[in-house]
Amino acid sequence: MSPSQSPSRKSAAVWRALIEIGFIVFLFYSNLLMGEFTHVNGQGKSLAFAIRDIFTVTNLVIAVISGLIGYVVVESLRKQI
């Protein structure tokens, strides 16, 4: 392998990791939004209220940690196969 291919391979691995973690974060927030919207769907409650309620720093930290754990699990399974 030539040295010029190594950075490209590393950047491809980083992009794949970011995309997979981002997808897990997206699934986390979409699931949270569905649950929150159905939970608060009462008089005067709206989708905008549910969105404001779920986008907090705590939820972001949980989503990123879940994404990292999910990425590690998927990568370990990928290497075992």
Jmol script that loads the backbone (N, CA, C; Angstrom):
load data "model"
ATOM      1  N   MET A   1       0.848  -1.167   0.000  1.00  0.00           N
ATOM      2  CA  MET A   1       0.000   0.000   0.000  1.00  0.00           C
ATOM      3  C   MET A   1       0.900   1.239   0.000  1.00  0.00           C
ATOM      4  N   SER A   2       0.628   2.146  -0.853  1.00  0.00           N
ATOM      5  CA  SER A   2       1.440   3.353  -0.933  1.00  0.00           C
ATOM      6  C   SER A   2       1.011   4.350   0.147  1.00  0.00           C
ATOM      7  N   PRO A   3       1.916   5.241   0.547  1.00  0.00           N
ATOM      8  CA  PRO A   3       1.585   6.217   1.598  1.00  0.00           C
ATOM      9  C   PRO A   3       0.440   7.148   1.215  1.00  0.00           C
ATOM     10  N   SER A   4       0.228   7.373  -0.081  1.00  0.00           N
ATOM     11  CA  SER A   4      -0.841   8.277  -0.487  1.00  0.00           C
ATOM     12  C   SER A   4      -2.228   7.672  -0.262  1.00  0.00           C
ATOM     13  N   GLN A   5      -2.329   6.357  -0.166  1.00  0.00           N
ATOM     14  CA  GLN A   5      -3.624   5.722   0.056  1.00  0.00           C
ATOM     15  C   GLN A   5      -3.994   5.673   1.536  1.00  0.00           C
ATOM     16  N   SER A   6      -3.028   5.729   2.427  1.00  0.00           N
ATOM     17  CA  SER A   6      -3.283   5.602   3.856  1.00  0.00           C
ATOM     18  C   SER A   6      -4.178   6.719   4.414  1.00  0.00           C
ATOM     19  N   PRO A   7      -3.908   8.015   4.134  1.00  0.00           N
ATOM     20  CA  PRO A   7      -4.805   9.051   4.657  1.00  0.00           C
ATOM     21  C   PRO A   7      -6.225   8.933   4.103  1.00  0.00           C
ATOM     22  N   SER A   8      -6.345   8.533   2.853  1.00  0.00           N
ATOM     23  CA  SER A   8      -7.670   8.383   2.278  1.00  0.00           C
ATOM     24  C   SER A   8      -8.437   7.271   2.977  1.00  0.00           C
ATOM     25  N   ARG A   9      -7.754   6.196   3.291  1.00  0.00           N
ATOM     26  CA  ARG A   9      -8.379   5.067   3.980  1.00  0.00           C
ATOM     27  C   ARG A   9      -8.789   5.466   5.398  1.00  0.00           C
ATOM     28  N   LYS A  10      -7.939   6.249   6.066  1.00  0.00           N
ATOM     29  CA  LYS A  10      -8.266   6.706   7.409  1.00  0.00           C
ATOM     30  C   LYS A  10      -9.445   7.663   7.389  1.00  0.00           C
ATOM     31  N   SER A  11      -9.467   8.567   6.429  1.00  0.00           N
ATOM     32  CA  SER A  11     -10.580   9.509   6.364  1.00  0.00           C
ATOM     33  C   SER A  11     -11.879   8.791   6.013  1.00  0.00           C
ATOM     34  N   ALA A  12     -11.804   7.746   5.209  1.00  0.00           N
ATOM     35  CA  ALA A  12     -13.009   6.974   4.902  1.00  0.00           C
ATOM     36  C   ALA A  12     -13.532   6.275   6.150  1.00  0.00           C
ATOM     37  N   ALA A  13     -12.631   5.770   6.986  1.00  0.00           N
ATOM     38  CA  ALA A  13     -13.045   5.115   8.229  1.00  0.00           C
ATOM     39  C   ALA A  13     -13.669   6.126   9.195  1.00  0.00           C
ATOM     40  N   VAL A  14     -13.095   7.319   9.248  1.00  0.00           N
ATOM     41  CA  VAL A  14     -13.641   8.362  10.122  1.00  0.00           C
ATOM     42  C   VAL A  14     -15.018   8.785   9.636  1.00  0.00           C
ATOM     43  N   TRP A  15     -15.173   8.964   8.322  1.00  0.00           N
ATOM     44  CA  TRP A  15     -16.475   9.340   7.768  1.00  0.00           C
ATOM     45  C   TRP A  15     -17.524   8.263   8.034  1.00  0.00           C
ATOM     46  N   ARG A  16     -17.124   7.003   7.878  1.00  0.00           N
ATOM     47  CA  ARG A  16     -18.062   5.911   8.138  1.00  0.00           C
ATOM     48  C   ARG A  16     -18.487   5.911   9.598  1.00  0.00           C
ATOM     49  N   ALA A  17     -17.536   6.130  10.503  1.00  0.00           N
ATOM     50  CA  ALA A  17     -17.863   6.179  11.932  1.00  0.00           C
ATOM     51  C   ALA A  17     -18.808   7.339  12.237  1.00  0.00           C
ATOM     52  N   LEU A  18     -18.530   8.506  11.677  1.00  0.00           N
ATOM     53  CA  LEU A  18     -19.392   9.666  11.912  1.00  0.00           C
ATOM     54  C   LEU A  18     -20.802   9.441  11.367  1.00  0.00           C
ATOM     55  N   ILE A  19     -20.895   8.830  10.206  1.00  0.00           N
ATOM     56  CA  ILE A  19     -22.207   8.566   9.611  1.00  0.00           C
ATOM     57  C   ILE A  19     -22.981   7.558  10.447  1.00  0.00           C
ATOM     58  N   GLU A  20     -22.316   6.500  10.890  1.00  0.00           N
ATOM     59  CA  GLU A  20     -23.001   5.493  11.704  1.00  0.00           C
ATOM     60  C   GLU A  20     -23.429   6.062  13.053  1.00  0.00           C
ATOM     61  N   ILE A  21     -22.576   6.838  13.691  1.00  0.00           N
ATOM     62  CA  ILE A  21     -22.934   7.455  14.966  1.00  0.00           C
ATOM     63  C   ILE A  21     -24.062   8.465  14.761  1.00  0.00           C
ATOM     64  N   GLY A  22     -23.977   9.244  13.693  1.00  0.00           N
ATOM     65  CA  GLY A  22     -25.042  10.204  13.382  1.00  0.00           C
ATOM     66  C   GLY A  22     -26.374   9.530  13.131  1.00  0.00           C
ATOM     67  N   PHE A  23     -26.353   8.378  12.486  1.00  0.00           N
ATOM     68  CA  PHE A  23     -27.587   7.647  12.233  1.00  0.00           C
ATOM     69  C   PHE A  23     -28.186   7.136  13.540  1.00  0.00           C
ATOM     70  N   ILE A  24     -27.343   6.660  14.446  1.00  0.00           N
ATOM     71  CA  ILE A  24     -27.838   6.197  15.745  1.00  0.00           C
ATOM     72  C   ILE A  24     -28.421   7.369  16.534  1.00  0.00           C
ATOM     73  N   VAL A  25     -27.770   8.528  16.488  1.00  0.00           N
ATOM     74  CA  VAL A  25     -28.292   9.720  17.157  1.00  0.00           C
ATOM     75  C   VAL A  25     -29.634  10.119  16.546  1.00  0.00           C
ATOM     76  N   PHE A  26     -29.744  10.055  15.221  1.00  0.00           N
ATOM     77  CA  PHE A  26     -31.008  10.355  14.550  1.00  0.00           C
ATOM     78  C   PHE A  26     -32.117   9.414  15.013  1.00  0.00           C
ATOM     79  N   LEU A  27     -31.815   8.122  15.085  1.00  0.00           N
ATOM     80  CA  LEU A  27     -32.819   7.154  15.547  1.00  0.00           C
ATOM     81  C   LEU A  27     -33.214   7.418  16.997  1.00  0.00           C
ATOM     82  N   PHE A  28     -32.239   7.783  17.824  1.00  0.00           N
ATOM     83  CA  PHE A  28     -32.525   8.098  19.225  1.00  0.00           C
ATOM     84  C   PHE A  28     -33.500   9.270  19.309  1.00  0.00           C
ATOM     85  N   TYR A  29     -33.196  10.350  18.600  1.00  0.00           N
ATOM     86  CA  TYR A  29     -34.057  11.534  18.667  1.00  0.00           C
ATOM     87  C   TYR A  29     -35.420  11.297  18.028  1.00  0.00           C
ATOM     88  N   SER A  30     -35.478  10.544  16.948  1.00  0.00           N
ATOM     89  CA  SER A  30     -36.782  10.285  16.339  1.00  0.00           C
ATOM     90  C   SER A  30     -37.646   9.436  17.265  1.00  0.00           C
ATOM     91  N   ASN A  31     -37.041   8.453  17.936  1.00  0.00           N
ATOM     92  CA  ASN A  31     -37.787   7.646  18.891  1.00  0.00           C
ATOM     93  C   ASN A  31     -38.234   8.487  20.081  1.00  0.00           C
ATOM     94  N   LEU A  32     -37.355   9.344  20.573  1.00  0.00           N
ATOM     95  CA  LEU A  32     -37.689  10.227  21.685  1.00  0.00           C
ATOM     96  C   LEU A  32     -38.802  11.191  21.304  1.00  0.00           C
ATOM     97  N   LEU A  33     -38.743  11.714  20.085  1.00  0.00           N
ATOM     98  CA  LEU A  33     -39.773  12.637  19.617  1.00  0.00           C
ATOM     99  C   LEU A  33     -41.125  11.950  19.502  1.00  0.00           C
ATOM    100  N   MET A  34     -41.136  10.729  18.966  1.00  0.00           N
ATOM    101  CA  MET A  34     -42.415  10.018  18.858  1.00  0.00           C
ATOM    102  C   MET A  34     -43.019   9.783  20.236  1.00  0.00           C
ATOM    103  N   GLY A  35     -42.188   9.345  21.181  1.00  0.00           N
ATOM    104  CA  GLY A  35     -42.690   9.103  22.529  1.00  0.00           C
ATOM    105  C   GLY A  35     -43.152  10.370  23.211  1.00  0.00           C
ATOM    106  N   GLU A  36     -42.384  11.439  23.075  1.00  0.00           N
ATOM    107  CA  GLU A  36     -42.728  12.707  23.709  1.00  0.00           C
ATOM    108  C   GLU A  36     -43.978  13.316  23.083  1.00  0.00           C
ATOM    109  N   PHE A  37     -44.100  13.233  21.776  1.00  0.00           N
ATOM    110  CA  PHE A  37     -45.252  13.827  21.112  1.00  0.00           C
ATOM    111  C   PHE A  37     -46.533  13.103  21.481  1.00  0.00           C
ATOM    112  N   THR A  38     -46.497  11.789  21.560  1.00  0.00           N
ATOM    113  CA  THR A  38     -47.703  11.056  21.944  1.00  0.00           C
ATOM    114  C   THR A  38     -47.992  11.229  23.433  1.00  0.00           C
ATOM    115  N   HIS A  39     -46.948  11.431  24.238  1.00  0.00           N
ATOM    116  CA  HIS A  39     -47.136  11.606  25.678  1.00  0.00           C
ATOM    117  C   HIS A  39     -47.753  12.959  26.007  1.00  0.00           C
ATOM    118  N   VAL A  40     -47.320  14.023  25.334  1.00  0.00           N
ATOM    119  CA  VAL A  40     -47.794  15.372  25.655  1.00  0.00           C
ATOM    120  C   VAL A  40     -48.910  15.836  24.732  1.00  0.00           C
ATOM    121  N   ASN A  41     -49.434  14.947  23.929  1.00  0.00           N
ATOM    122  CA  ASN A  41     -50.453  15.340  22.959  1.00  0.00           C
ATOM    123  C   ASN A  41     -51.777  15.596  23.675  1.00  0.00           C
ATOM    124  N   GLY A  42     -51.886  16.745  24.296  1.00  0.00           N
ATOM    125  CA  GLY A  42     -53.103  17.128  24.997  1.00  0.00           C
ATOM    126  C   GLY A  42     -53.538  18.505  24.549  1.00  0.00           C
ATOM    127  N   GLN A  43     -54.390  19.095  25.359  1.00  0.00           N
ATOM    128  CA  GLN A  43     -54.897  20.434  25.061  1.00  0.00           C
ATOM    129  C   GLN A  43     -53.756  21.442  25.058  1.00  0.00           C
ATOM    130  N   GLY A  44     -53.543  22.113  23.942  1.00  0.00           N
ATOM    131  CA  GLY A  44     -52.523  23.147  23.842  1.00  0.00           C
ATOM    132  C   GLY A  44     -51.118  22.628  23.600  1.00  0.00           C
ATOM    133  N   LYS A  45     -50.940  21.340  23.496  1.00  0.00           N
ATOM    134  CA  LYS A  45     -49.614  20.768  23.245  1.00  0.00           C
ATOM    135  C   LYS A  45     -49.436  20.590  21.740  1.00  0.00           C
ATOM    136  N   SER A  46     -48.244  20.871  21.265  1.00  0.00           N
ATOM    137  CA  SER A  46     -47.999  20.790  19.830  1.00  0.00           C
ATOM    138  C   SER A  46     -46.691  20.067  19.558  1.00  0.00           C
ATOM    139  N   LEU A  47     -46.433  19.845  18.280  1.00  0.00           N
ATOM    140  CA  LEU A  47     -45.175  19.234  17.867  1.00  0.00           C
ATOM    141  C   LEU A  47     -44.002  20.131  18.236  1.00  0.00           C
ATOM    142  N   ALA A  48     -44.181  21.433  18.112  1.00  0.00           N
ATOM    143  CA  ALA A  48     -43.111  22.376  18.473  1.00  0.00           C
ATOM    144  C   ALA A  48     -42.787  22.276  19.962  1.00  0.00           C
ATOM    145  N   PHE A  49     -43.791  22.092  20.792  1.00  0.00           N
ATOM    146  CA  PHE A  49     -43.563  21.920  22.232  1.00  0.00           C
ATOM    147  C   PHE A  49     -42.749  20.659  22.499  1.00  0.00           C
ATOM    148  N   ALA A  50     -43.111  19.575  21.821  1.00  0.00           N
ATOM    149  CA  ALA A  50     -42.396  18.306  22.007  1.00  0.00           C
ATOM    150  C   ALA A  50     -40.948  18.431  21.545  1.00  0.00           C
ATOM    151  N   ILE A  51     -40.717  19.110  20.436  1.00  0.00           N
ATOM    152  CA  ILE A  51     -39.352  19.291  19.924  1.00  0.00           C
ATOM    153  C   ILE A  51     -38.516  20.106  20.906  1.00  0.00           C
ATOM    154  N   ARG A  52     -39.101  21.186  21.435  1.00  0.00           N
ATOM    155  CA  ARG A  52     -38.374  21.996  22.424  1.00  0.00           C
ATOM    156  C   ARG A  52     -38.066  21.188  23.680  1.00  0.00           C
ATOM    157  N   ASP A  53     -38.954  20.275  24.007  1.00  0.00           N
ATOM    158  CA  ASP A  53     -38.794  19.487  25.226  1.00  0.00           C
ATOM    159  C   ASP A  53     -37.693  18.433  25.103  1.00  0.00           C
ATOM    160  N   ILE A  54     -37.441  17.903  23.902  1.00  0.00           N
ATOM    161  CA  ILE A  54     -36.465  16.818  23.774  1.00  0.00           C
ATOM    162  C   ILE A  54     -35.055  17.287  23.454  1.00  0.00           C
ATOM    163  N   PHE A  55     -34.892  18.457  22.877  1.00  0.00           N
ATOM    164  CA  PHE A  55     -33.553  18.929  22.525  1.00  0.00           C
ATOM    165  C   PHE A  55     -32.902  19.634  23.713  1.00  0.00           C
ATOM    166  N   THR A  56     -32.341  18.807  24.593  1.00  0.00           N
ATOM    167  CA  THR A  56     -31.646  19.316  25.772  1.00  0.00           C
ATOM    168  C   THR A  56     -30.216  18.787  25.746  1.00  0.00           C
ATOM    169  N   VAL A  57     -29.371  19.377  26.575  1.00  0.00           N
ATOM    170  CA  VAL A  57     -27.978  18.945  26.656  1.00  0.00           C
ATOM    171  C   VAL A  57     -27.900  17.511  27.173  1.00  0.00           C
ATOM    172  N   THR A  58     -28.741  17.189  28.143  1.00  0.00           N
ATOM    173  CA  THR A  58     -28.744  15.833  28.699  1.00  0.00           C
ATOM    174  C   THR A  58     -29.081  14.803  27.633  1.00  0.00           C
ATOM    175  N   ASN A  59     -30.107  15.072  26.849  1.00  0.00           N
ATOM    176  CA  ASN A  59     -30.482  14.140  25.780  1.00  0.00           C
ATOM    177  C   ASN A  59     -29.394  14.037  24.723  1.00  0.00           C
ATOM    178  N   LEU A  60     -28.718  15.137  24.433  1.00  0.00           N
ATOM    179  CA  LEU A  60     -27.621  15.102  23.463  1.00  0.00           C
ATOM    180  C   LEU A  60     -26.476  14.229  23.963  1.00  0.00           C
ATOM    181  N   VAL A  61     -26.128  14.361  25.234  1.00  0.00           N
ATOM    182  CA  VAL A  61     -25.056  13.540  25.806  1.00  0.00           C
ATOM    183  C   VAL A  61     -25.441  12.064  25.751  1.00  0.00           C
ATOM    184  N   ILE A  62     -26.672  11.756  26.125  1.00  0.00           N
ATOM    185  CA  ILE A  62     -27.148  10.374  26.079  1.00  0.00           C
ATOM    186  C   ILE A  62     -27.109   9.852  24.643  1.00  0.00           C
ATOM    187  N   ALA A  63     -27.532  10.657  23.683  1.00  0.00           N
ATOM    188  CA  ALA A  63     -27.549  10.232  22.286  1.00  0.00           C
ATOM    189  C   ALA A  63     -26.138   9.969  21.762  1.00  0.00           C
ATOM    190  N   VAL A  64     -25.193  10.837  22.087  1.00  0.00           N
ATOM    191  CA  VAL A  64     -23.819  10.659  21.602  1.00  0.00           C
ATOM    192  C   VAL A  64     -23.174   9.435  22.248  1.00  0.00           C
ATOM    193  N   ILE A  65     -23.382   9.257  23.546  1.00  0.00           N
ATOM    194  CA  ILE A  65     -22.830   8.069  24.214  1.00  0.00           C
ATOM    195  C   ILE A  65     -23.453   6.803  23.645  1.00  0.00           C
ATOM    196  N   SER A  66     -24.755   6.821  23.415  1.00  0.00           N
ATOM    197  CA  SER A  66     -25.423   5.664  22.807  1.00  0.00           C
ATOM    198  C   SER A  66     -24.895   5.405  21.405  1.00  0.00           C
ATOM    199  N   GLY A  67     -24.659   6.475  20.658  1.00  0.00           N
ATOM    200  CA  GLY A  67     -24.101   6.325  19.319  1.00  0.00           C
ATOM    201  C   GLY A  67     -22.718   5.713  19.330  1.00  0.00           C
ATOM    202  N   LEU A  68     -21.886   6.144  20.260  1.00  0.00           N
ATOM    203  CA  LEU A  68     -20.532   5.584  20.367  1.00  0.00           C
ATOM    204  C   LEU A  68     -20.572   4.112  20.785  1.00  0.00           C
ATOM    205  N   ILE A  69     -21.424   3.788  21.747  1.00  0.00           N
ATOM    206  CA  ILE A  69     -21.559   2.390  22.166  1.00  0.00           C
ATOM    207  C   ILE A  69     -22.075   1.539  21.012  1.00  0.00           C
ATOM    208  N   GLY A  70     -23.084   2.044  20.317  1.00  0.00           N
ATOM    209  CA  GLY A  70     -23.624   1.307  19.173  1.00  0.00           C
ATOM    210  C   GLY A  70     -22.586   1.100  18.085  1.00  0.00           C
ATOM    211  N   TYR A  71     -21.769   2.112  17.822  1.00  0.00           N
ATOM    212  CA  TYR A  71     -20.719   1.985  16.817  1.00  0.00           C
ATOM    213  C   TYR A  71     -19.700   0.928  17.207  1.00  0.00           C
ATOM    214  N   VAL A  72     -19.287   0.926  18.475  1.00  0.00           N
ATOM    215  CA  VAL A  72     -18.312  -0.061  18.947  1.00  0.00           C
ATOM    216  C   VAL A  72     -18.881  -1.471  18.837  1.00  0.00           C
ATOM    217  N   VAL A  73     -20.143  -1.636  19.208  1.00  0.00           N
ATOM    218  CA  VAL A  73     -20.772  -2.959  19.128  1.00  0.00           C
ATOM    219  C   VAL A  73     -20.866  -3.429  17.685  1.00  0.00           C
ATOM    220  N   VAL A  74     -21.307  -2.548  16.793  1.00  0.00           N
ATOM    221  CA  VAL A  74     -21.444  -2.923  15.379  1.00  0.00           C
ATOM    222  C   VAL A  74     -20.083  -3.249  14.774  1.00  0.00           C
ATOM    223  N   GLU A  75     -19.071  -2.459  15.095  1.00  0.00           N
ATOM    224  CA  GLU A  75     -17.732  -2.728  14.563  1.00  0.00           C
ATOM    225  C   GLU A  75     -17.177  -4.045  15.084  1.00  0.00           C
ATOM    226  N   SER A  76     -17.413  -4.357  16.343  1.00  0.00           N
ATOM    227  CA  SER A  76     -16.922  -5.635  16.870  1.00  0.00           C
ATOM    228  C   SER A  76     -17.650  -6.808  16.227  1.00  0.00           C
ATOM    229  N   LEU A  77     -18.946  -6.649  15.984  1.00  0.00           N
ATOM    230  CA  LEU A  77     -19.690  -7.701  15.279  1.00  0.00           C
ATOM    231  C   LEU A  77     -19.224  -7.824  13.833  1.00  0.00           C
ATOM    232  N   ARG A  78     -18.919  -6.706  13.220  1.00  0.00           N
ATOM    233  CA  ARG A  78     -18.458  -6.702  11.837  1.00  0.00           C
ATOM    234  C   ARG A  78     -17.117  -7.427  11.708  1.00  0.00           C
ATOM    235  N   LYS A  79     -16.257  -7.270  12.697  1.00  0.00           N
ATOM    236  CA  LYS A  79     -14.942  -7.924  12.668  1.00  0.00           C
ATOM    237  C   LYS A  79     -15.044  -9.424  12.958  1.00  0.00           C
ATOM    238  N   GLN A  80     -16.056  -9.830  13.728  1.00  0.00           N
ATOM    239  CA  GLN A  80     -16.243 -11.243  14.043  1.00  0.00           C
ATOM    240  C   GLN A  80     -16.779 -12.026  12.855  1.00  0.00           C
ATOM    241  N   ILE A  81     -17.503 -11.380  11.989  1.00  0.00           N
ATOM    242  CA  ILE A  81     -18.118 -12.081  10.855  1.00  0.00           C
ATOM    243  C   ILE A  81     -17.134 -12.339   9.773  1.00  0.00           C
TER     244      ILE A  81
END
end "model"
wireframe off; spacefill off
backbone 0.3
color backbone group
